[in-house]
Amino acid sequence: MLQRVTATLAVIAACEGANYSINGWYSCSLSSDYTPSSSAVGSAAARAFHEPRPRTPWSRRLDFKVDALDQYFAASEKEPPSKSIVAECAAVQVPLCHAGICSNPRTIPAFVKRIPASSGLGKKKALWVLQGGPGASSVNMEGLMANLHALLDGQFSVYTMDHRGTGRSLLLDCEASQATAAGSPGGASVTADELPSCLADINYQFGTDASMFSVSSAAADLAHVLANDPALAAADVFVYGVSYGTYVVERLMHLAPHNVKGYVLDSVQAESFPADTTLAGFYSNWDRDFGEVASAFFALCDADAFCAAQIGPNSRATVMNLYAALDANATQCAQLIATDEPPSWTLRKYFAALFTDMEQRLLIPALVKRFVRCDADDLQVLSATLGRAAPTEPSPVSYVRGSDLLYSTIVFSEIWQPRTDAQLRALFEAEPIASGLYDGITATYCLTTGSAVASVCTGQPRTKGFKYTPPDGVWNVTAAVPANASVLVLAGALDPQTPAKYARLQFEAMTGVHKRLVVFPFAAHGVINSTPMTTPGSLPCAYAVLASYVRTGGDVDGVDVSCEADVAPLRFEVSRAAAQAGLFTDDAFDGPLNSALSDAPTKAMTTQTSSPSQVPLIIVSALFGLSMLVVLALGLALRRQQSRAKEPPYKSATGLVP
């Protein structure tokens, strides 16, 4: 059955190319964002176009900076990429409904960006990089494109595209209802109050069947371009996906384009959802999975003499006991995080934001020790840390939006196991560190799906919904390694967002011999970003492995992984500079407040020094203090949205079904 479906889809993808239409290629800027001057930061225009903080913890942006490898290029006497590099942009017309998915003769634009090869002999070569999400545009792939283009000496053209429903590829938006307007209650995010009207707007545009915005449709877009673009049809193509991007790449593997020689899965969303629920990678299991990886981190702490001496011998138990003390108000430090939620919930989410960053996660043991001890010095340090002022430096402004609606459509259609808020809350409370998906998500699920599961959606208002049923033969089915290609799988054992167990599941379930799995023991989410080396100026290991893989033409047996031996180990000691930047103290675990630092928090955050090997650690934020500020703001914003989610939609809201 699967072979027949795969063959049929491959033929369909090829046939659709009979009328290939492209508006491009035009010279364009590599970067779609810009960083305003300090004087412009407070302007209404700047505020209006700032991408909002994500309202769901798994949708944090993967941050690939164009200068991430500058020290490596300098040490290698190579020219580093720059933001002035000339890219090329185009809009390819693709079917709104690919054959076999839905029926509508309309075509839509799919935005594609590339950096053309500047050198190379013989057969053309191309490397595609696909963003995570779902719901994110390709903007954050631009720095990665530049670095890979330079790393491969210009011998590969490097491509990306906006996933349909995002950015410049038919943004899925409810413009008529203005639910995503900058001045609306949720800004670009859609609140539960706004969602019924927004969905009615979407229903007017597209009906109730969301298949045209499915994962399969996105994969078919890429297959359409690969099969019909003259520069790609005769090229050797490699496709890299990160996070949710791996799910799109896996769906592309079912189509098995003839010119794709290699697939790279970095931080894997597995295709199958086994009956063994511990291996079912539904997003509704997020807090459980996050907590499992956090527990592994604490086990490493217990095995480390320094860390165990601080919060061991059972650091996980230390954390759970701390939560009990905070919730019982048995410590003065409970007042530092007093909100309308139990203190333990706030601190779990606070630690979760730190844990996603390889540098900031090292502050967690120090914070645990200080919360447990809670003496006069600790109160001052924690108070200053939690109450730090916002940095005044401008942040990048994006005019290319993602789509909350696309996120909800895809996740709730095929990567979500319906659960009540109470069930989600139980998952959260059972873990030492977790993001907190216990309120409001179920209401959004019910509204988006039209109350698809009655037992979960009892008492929820009903809409017509906007969802789809994934195609038979591809959903919950692991693709085989295509006969003409190979697969490289990269995973981080300390990745709480896509735990390594899902990479192993995908790898083991893929039939075929031309595959290789590389697991880095201390890497976080986005493995390519989180394998720093002990030797200054060295290329981060995952970059080296990826470059070796594509240079060898996808020969998994010939991939050079020797750099694994030089990957920086996990060290729990916090340097003086890191303690000053993150905690306003000279000693993260025991020092008093350094008032000179706390009186100038912005300066403290921006004077952090990093060793050369730390430069590539760029997931989320390069500044210790920034995520501390963000997580507090995130917690407040999340609580506000959750509060709104509990309120019934306005009875007059368009789109409610009696």
C-alpha positions in Angstrom: 0.0 0.0 0.0 2.7 2.5 1.0 4.8 1.8 -2.1 1.7 2.4 -4.3 1.0 5.7 -2.5 4.6 6.8 -2.7 4.8 6.0 -6.4 1.5 7.8 -7.1 2.5 10.9 -5.2 5.9 11.0 -7.1 4.1 10.8 -10.4 1.6 13.5 -9.3 4.4 15.9 -8.3 6.1 15.4 -11.7 2.9 15.9 -13.7 2.0 19.2 -11.9 5.1 20.7 -13.4 3.7 20.9 -16.9 3.1 24.6 -16.5 6.0 25.9 -14.4 5.7 29.6 -13.7 8.3 31.7 -11.8 8.5 35.4 -11.1 12.3 35.8 -10.6 15.2 35.4 -10.0 15.8 38.9 -8.7 18.8 40.2 -6.8 17.7 40.8 -3.2 19.0 41.3 0.2 20.1 38.3 2.2 18.4 39.6 5.3 14.6 40.1 5.5 14.9 41.9 8.9 16.6 45.1 9.9 17.8 46.5 13.2 16.5 50.0 13.8 18.6 52.7 15.4 18.1 53.2 19.1 16.1 56.4 18.5 13.6 54.4 16.3 13.0 51.6 18.8 10.1 53.3 20.5 8.4 54.4 17.3 4.9 53.1 16.5 6.1 51.6 13.2 8.8 49.6 14.9 6.5 48.3 17.6 3.9 47.4 15.0 6.2 45.2 13.1 8.1 43.5 15.9 7.3 39.8 15.7 5.4 39.0 18.9 6.8 36.7 21.5 5.4 33.2 20.8 2.5 32.2 22.9 3.5 28.5 22.8 6.8 27.4 24.2 7.7 25.0 21.4 7.5 27.8 18.8 10.6 29.7 20.0 12.6 31.0 17.1 15.7 29.1 16.0 18.3 31.9 15.7 21.0 31.4 13.1 23.2 34.5 13.0 25.2 35.4 10.0 28.3 36.0 12.1 28.1 32.7 13.9 31.2 31.2 12.3 33.3 34.4 11.9 36.0 33.2 14.3 36.3 29.9 12.4 36.6 31.7 9.1 39.2 34.1 10.5 41.3 31.2 11.9 41.0 29.4 8.6 41.9 32.6 6.7 38.7 32.4 4.8 36.4 35.2 3.8 33.4 35.2 6.2 29.9 35.8 4.9 28.4 39.2 5.5 24.9 40.6 5.5 25.7 42.4 2.2 25.9 39.2 0.3 23.7 39.2 -2.7 20.9 36.7 -2.7 18.3 36.0 -5.3 14.5 35.9 -4.7 11.6 34.5 -6.6 7.9 33.6 -6.4 7.1 30.2 -7.9 3.5 29.5 -8.8 2.4 26.3 -7.2 -1.1 24.6 -7.1 -3.2 25.6 -4.2 -4.3 22.0 -4.2 -1.8 19.5 -5.3 -3.3 16.4 -6.9 -4.5 13.9 -4.4 -4.7 16.4 -1.6 -7.6 18.7 -2.4 -9.5 20.1 -5.4 -9.1 23.7 -6.4 -7.6 25.0 -9.7 -6.1 28.1 -8.2 -2.4 28.7 -8.0 -0.5 30.5 -5.2 3.0 32.0 -4.9 5.7 30.1 -3.0 8.5 32.4 -2.0 12.0 31.1 -2.6 15.4 32.6 -1.8 18.8 31.4 -2.8 22.5 32.2 -2.8 23.8 30.9 -6.1 26.9 28.8 -6.3 29.9 31.0 -7.1 32.4 28.2 -7.9 32.5 24.5 -8.6 33.2 22.2 -11.5 31.0 19.5 -13.1 27.5 18.7 -12.0 25.5 21.4 -10.2 24.8 21.0 -6.5 22.2 22.5 -4.3 21.5 22.5 -0.6 18.0 23.4 0.8 17.5 24.5 4.4 14.0 24.3 5.9 12.8 26.2 9.0 11.1 24.8 12.1 7.7 25.8 13.4 5.1 25.1 12.2 4.0 28.6 11.4 7.4 30.2 11.0 8.7 31.8 7.8 12.2 31.2 6.4 13.6 34.4 7.8 15.7 32.7 10.4 17.4 30.4 7.8 19.1 33.4 6.1 22.2 33.4 8.4 22.5 29.7 8.1 22.3 29.9 4.3 25.2 32.4 4.2 27.4 30.4 6.6 26.8 27.1 4.7 27.4 28.8 1.4 30.8 30.1 2.6 31.7 26.9 4.4 31.1 24.9 1.2 33.4 27.3 -0.7 30.5 28.5 -2.9 30.3 25.1 -4.6 26.6 24.7 -3.7 23.7 26.9 -4.4 21.9 27.3 -1.0 18.1 27.6 -1.0 15.2 28.2 1.4 11.5 28.9 1.0 8.6 30.2 3.1 6.4 27.3 4.1 2.9 27.9 2.6 0.8 29.8 5.0 3.7 31.9 6.2 5.5 35.1 5.2 5.4 35.6 1.5 3.8 32.2 0.6 0.1 33.0 1.0 0.2 34.0 4.6 -2.7 32.3 6.4 -4.3 35.3 8.0 -7.8 36.6 9.0 -7.3 40.1 7.7 -11.0 40.9 7.4 -11.6 40.2 11.1 -8.4 42.1 12.0 -7.6 39.5 14.8 -3.9 39.7 13.9 -3.7 43.5 13.6 -0.9 45.1 15.6 -3.6 47.0 17.7 -5.7 43.9 18.4 -5.8 42.4 21.9 -3.3 39.8 21.1 -1.3 41.6 18.4 -0.2 39.2 15.8 -1.3 36.3 18.0 -4.9 35.4 18.0 -6.6 35.2 21.4 -9.4 32.8 22.3 -11.8 35.7 22.2 -10.7 36.6 18.7 -10.5 33.1 17.3 -14.1 32.4 16.4 -14.3 35.5 14.2 -10.9 34.8 12.8 -11.9 31.2 11.9 -15.1 32.5 10.2 -12.9 34.7 8.1 -10.7 31.8 7.2 -13.8 29.7 6.4 -15.0 32.4 4.0 -11.7 32.3 2.2 -10.9 28.6 2.1 -13.9 26.6 3.5 -13.4 24.2 6.4 -11.0 21.7 4.8 -7.5 22.9 5.7 -5.7 20.3 3.5 -4.3 23.0 1.3 -2.2 24.1 4.3 -1.1 20.7 5.4 2.4 19.2 5.8 1.8 17.2 2.7 1.0 20.3 0.7 4.2 22.0 1.9 6.3 19.0 0.9 4.6 18.9 -2.5 5.5 22.6 -3.0 9.2 21.7 -2.6 8.9 18.6 -4.8 7.2 20.8 -7.5 10.1 23.3 -7.5 12.8 20.5 -7.4 11.2 18.7 -10.3 10.7 21.7 -12.6 13.2 24.5 -11.9 15.8 24.3 -14.6 18.6 25.0 -12.2 17.5 22.2 -9.9 16.1 19.5 -12.1 19.5 18.4 -13.2 21.3 19.1 -9.9 22.4 16.9 -7.1 20.2 18.2 -4.2 20.5 17.9 -0.5 17.7 18.9 1.9 18.3 19.9 5.5 15.4 20.4 8.0 15.6 21.5 11.6 12.9 20.8 14.3 9.5 20.8 12.6 11.4 21.3 9.4 12.4 17.6 9.8 8.7 16.6 9.6 8.4 18.4 6.2 11.6 16.7 5.0 10.3 13.3 6.1 7.1 13.9 4.2 9.2 14.8 1.1 11.0 11.5 1.5 7.6 9.8 0.7 7.7 11.6 -2.6 11.3 10.6 -3.2 12.3 13.3 -5.8 14.9 11.7 -8.2 17.4 14.5 -7.8 17.5 14.6 -4.0 20.7 12.7 -3.0 20.6 13.3 0.7 18.3 14.3 3.5 19.5 15.8 6.8 17.2 15.6 9.9 18.4 17.9 12.7 16.4 17.7 16.0 13.8 15.3 14.8 10.0 15.3 14.9 9.4 11.6 14.3 6.8 10.5 11.8 5.3 7.7 13.8 3.2 7.8 17.0 3.6 4.4 18.6 1.1 2.8 21.0 3.9 3.1 23.6 3.0 6.6 24.7 6.5 7.3 26.0 7.6 7.3 22.3 4.6 9.2 20.9 5.9 12.7 19.9 2.6 14.5 20.1 3.1 18.1 21.0 0.6 17.5 23.8 3.4 15.5 25.5 5.7 18.5 25.4 6.0 19.0 29.2 6.5 15.3 29.8 9.3 15.2 27.2 10.8 18.4 28.5 10.9 17.1 32.0 12.6 13.8 31.0 15.5 15.7 29.4 15.7 18.0 32.4 15.9 15.0 34.7 18.8 13.7 32.5 20.5 17.1 33.1 20.1 16.7 36.8 21.5 13.2 36.6 24.6 14.6 35.0 24.8 17.1 37.8 24.7 14.3 40.3 27.5 12.5 38.5 29.6 15.7 38.5 31.6 16.2 41.7 31.2 20.0 41.7 27.5 20.1 40.9 26.7 17.3 43.3 28.4 19.3 46.0 26.2 22.3 45.3 22.7 20.7 45.0 23.2 16.9 45.1 23.4 14.1 45.8 20.0 13.9 44.2 19.5 17.2 42.5 16.2 16.4 41.0 14.8 15.7 44.5 16.4 18.9 45.7 14.4 20.8 43.0 11.1 19.0 43.8 11.5 19.6 47.5 12.2 23.3 46.8 8.9 23.5 44.9 7.1 22.1 47.9 8.7 24.6 50.2 7.9 27.5 47.9 4.3 26.5 47.5 4.0 26.1 51.3 5.4 29.6 51.6 8.0 28.2 54.0 10.8 30.4 52.6 11.1 34.2 52.1 12.2 33.5 48.5 8.6 32.5 47.7 7.6 36.1 47.7 10.1 36.9 45.0 8.0 34.9 42.5 4.6 35.5 44.0 1.9 35.6 41.2 -1.6 34.4 40.8 -0.1 30.9 40.3 1.8 28.7 42.8 5.5 29.8 43.0 6.6 26.4 41.8 4.8 26.8 38.5 6.5 30.1 37.9 9.9 28.8 38.7 9.4 25.7 36.5 8.7 27.9 33.5 11.5 30.2 34.4 13.9 27.3 34.4 12.4 26.0 31.2 13.3 29.2 29.3 16.9 29.0 30.6 17.2 25.3 29.8 16.7 25.7 26.1 20.0 27.7 25.9 23.3 25.9 26.4 24.9 28.8 28.3 21.9 29.8 30.4 21.0 26.3 31.5 24.3 26.3 33.6 22.7 29.0 35.8 20.0 26.6 36.9 22.0 24.7 39.6 23.2 28.1 41.1 19.6 29.4 41.2 18.4 26.2 42.8 21.0 26.5 45.5 20.2 30.1 46.2 16.4 29.5 46.3 17.0 26.6 48.7 19.4 28.4 51.0 17.6 31.8 50.7 19.8 33.8 53.0 20.3 37.6 53.0 22.8 37.5 50.1 20.6 35.1 48.1 17.6 37.3 48.5 19.5 40.3 47.2 21.0 38.4 44.2 17.7 36.7 43.3 15.8 40.0 43.7 18.2 41.8 41.4 18.3 39.0 38.9 14.5 38.6 38.7 13.9 42.3 38.6 16.5 43.3 36.1 15.6 46.2 33.7 15.0 45.6 30.0 18.0 46.1 27.7 17.9 49.3 25.7 19.6 47.9 22.6 17.2 47.7 19.6 16.2 44.2 18.4 15.7 43.2 14.8 12.3 44.1 13.2 10.6 41.7 10.9 8.1 42.5 8.2 7.8 38.8 7.3 5.2 37.3 9.6 4.7 33.8 10.8 1.2 32.4 11.4 -0.3 31.2 14.6 -3.2 29.9 12.6 -1.0 27.7 10.5 0.6 26.4 13.7 -2.8 25.5 15.1 -4.0 24.0 11.9 -1.1 21.6 11.4 -0.5 20.7 15.1 -4.1 20.1 15.9 -4.7 18.2 12.7 -1.8 15.7 13.0 0.6 16.3 16.0 -1.8 16.6 18.9 -3.4 14.0 21.2 -6.5 15.7 22.7 -6.2 16.2 26.5 -8.0 18.3 29.0 -6.4 21.2 30.8 -6.3 19.1 34.0 -4.4 16.3 32.2 -1.9 18.8 30.8 -1.5 20.4 34.2 -0.7 17.0 35.7 2.1 16.4 33.1 3.5 19.8 34.0 3.5 19.4 37.8 5.2 16.0 37.6 8.4 17.4 36.1 11.3 19.4 37.6 11.4 21.7 34.6 8.6 22.3 32.1 7.1 25.0 29.9 3.5 24.9 31.2 0.8 23.9 28.7 -1.9 23.5 31.3 -4.5 26.3 30.6 -6.1 27.6 27.5 -4.6 25.2 24.9 -7.6 22.9 25.0 -9.9 25.8 24.3 -7.8 26.7 21.3 -7.8 23.1 20.1 -11.6 22.8 20.4 -12.2 26.1 18.5 -9.8 25.3 15.8 -11.0 21.7 15.2 -14.7 22.5 15.6 -14.9 20.5 18.9 -13.6 17.4 17.1 -13.3 15.4 20.3 -16.4 15.7 22.3 -15.0 14.2 25.6 -12.4 17.0 25.7 -14.5 19.8 24.3 -17.6 19.4 26.5 -18.8 22.9 27.4 -16.6 24.6 24.8 -18.2 26.9 22.2 -18.3 25.5 18.8 -17.1 26.8 15.4 -17.0 25.3 12.0 -13.3 24.8 12.6 -10.4 24.7 10.1 -8.6 21.3 10.1 -7.7 18.4 7.8 -7.2 14.7 7.9 -3.6 13.6 6.9 -3.4 11.4 3.9 -3.4 7.6 4.3 0.0 6.0 3.8 2.0 9.0 5.0 0.7 10.0 8.4 1.9 7.8 11.2 4.0 5.9 8.6 7.8 6.3 8.6 9.3 6.9 5.1 11.8 4.5 3.8 15.2 5.8 2.8 14.7 6.6 -0.9 16.6 4.2 -3.2 18.6 7.0 -4.8 19.5 8.8 -1.6 20.7 8.6 2.0 19.7 10.1 5.4 21.8 11.8 8.0 20.2 12.2 11.4 21.5 14.6 14.1 20.3 14.7 17.7 21.2 16.3 21.0 20.9 14.3 24.1 20.0 17.4 26.1 17.5 18.7 23.6 14.2 19.2 25.6 12.2 20.4 22.6 12.8 17.4 20.3 14.3 14.8 22.6 16.9 12.4 21.1 14.5 9.4 21.6 12.5 10.6 18.6 15.6 10.8 16.4 16.3 7.2 17.4 12.7 6.2 16.7 12.8 7.7 13.3 16.2 6.3 12.5 15.3 2.7 13.5 12.0 2.8 11.7 13.4 4.0 8.3 14.0 0.9 6.1 17.2 1.1 4.1 20.9 0.9 4.8 22.1 4.3 3.6 21.5 6.1 6.9 23.5 7.4 9.8 22.6 8.7 13.3 24.9 11.0 15.2 23.9 11.9 18.8 25.8 14.6 20.6 25.6 14.0 24.4 25.4 17.6 25.5 23.8 19.3 22.5 20.5 21.2 22.8 17.8 22.0 20.2 19.2 22.8 16.8 22.2 20.5 16.9 24.1 22.5 14.2 24.1 25.4 16.6 25.0 23.5 19.8 28.3 21.6 19.3 31.0 24.0 20.3 34.6 22.8 20.3 37.3 22.9 23.0 39.9 24.3 20.5 39.4 28.0 19.8 38.6 28.8 16.2 37.4 25.3 15.4 34.4 24.7 13.3 31.4 23.5 15.4 31.2 19.8 15.0 27.7 19.5 13.6 28.6 22.0 10.9 31.7 19.9 10.1 29.6 16.7 9.9 27.0 18.3 7.7 29.6 19.8 5.3 31.4 16.4 5.1 28.1 14.7 4.3 27.2 16.9 1.4 30.8 17.0 0.1 30.9 13.2 -0.1 27.7 13.2 -2.1 25.7 11.7 0.7 28.0 8.8 1.4 27.1 8.1 5.1 30.0 5.7 5.5 32.4 8.4 4.4 31.2 11.1 6.7 34.0 12.5 8.9 32.8 12.6 12.5 36.2 12.8 14.1 35.4 16.2 15.5 33.1 14.5 18.1 36.2 13.8 20.2 36.8 17.6 20.5 33.3 18.8 21.3 33.3 20.9 24.5 32.1 18.8 27.5 29.4 19.9 29.9 30.9 21.8 32.8 28.8 23.0 35.7 31.2 25.6 37.0 30.0 29.1 36.2 32.7 31.6 35.2 33.1 34.9 37.0 32.1 36.7 33.8 29.0 34.5 33.4 28.0 35.0 37.0 28.3 38.8 36.7 26.3 38.8 33.4 23.6 36.5 34.6 23.3 37.0 38.4 25.0 40.3 39.3 27.5 38.5 41.5 31.1 37.4 41.2 30.3 33.9 42.4 27.2 32.3 40.9 26.7 29.8 43.8 27.9 31.7 46.9 28.8 35.3 46.2 27.0 38.4 47.5 25.3 40.9 45.2 27.8 43.1 43.3 25.9 46.4 43.6 28.0 48.0 40.9 26.6 45.5 38.4 23.0 45.5 39.7 22.9 49.3 39.5 23.7 49.1 35.7 21.9 45.9 34.6 22.1 46.7 30.9 25.9 47.2 31.1 26.3 44.0 33.1 24.5 42.0 30.4 26.4 43.5 27.5 29.9 43.2 28.9 29.9 39.4 29.1 33.0 37.8 27.6 33.0 34.6 25.7 35.7 32.2 24.8 36.0 31.5 21.0 34.4 28.1 21.5 31.3 29.6 23.0 30.5 31.9 20.1 28.4 29.4 18.2 26.1 28.9 21.1 23.5 31.2 19.6 20.1 29.5 20.2 17.5 32.1 21.4 19.9 34.7 22.8 23.6 35.3 23.3 23.0 37.3 26.5 22.4 35.6 29.8 20.1 38.3 31.2 17.9 38.6 28.2 16.1 35.3 28.6 15.6 36.0 32.3 13.7 39.1 31.3 11.9 37.3 28.5 10.7 34.4 30.6 9.1 36.7 33.2 7.4 38.7 30.5 6.4 35.4 28.8 5.0 34.1 32.0 2.9 37.2 32.5 1.7 37.2 28.9 0.9 33.5 29.0 -1.1 34.0 32.1 -3.0 36.9 30.6 -3.8 34.8 27.5 -4.7 31.8 29.5 -7.1 34.0 31.5 -8.7 35.2 28.3 -8.8 31.6 27.0 -11.0 30.6 30.0 -13.6 33.2 29.2 -16.3 32.3 26.8 -16.2 34.0 23.4 -18.5 36.9 22.8 -21.9 35.5 22.0 -22.2 37.8 19.0 -18.9 36.6 17.5 -19.2 35.6 13.9 -18.6 31.9 13.3 -20.0 30.4 16.5 -22.1 27.4 15.7 -25.3 27.1 17.8 
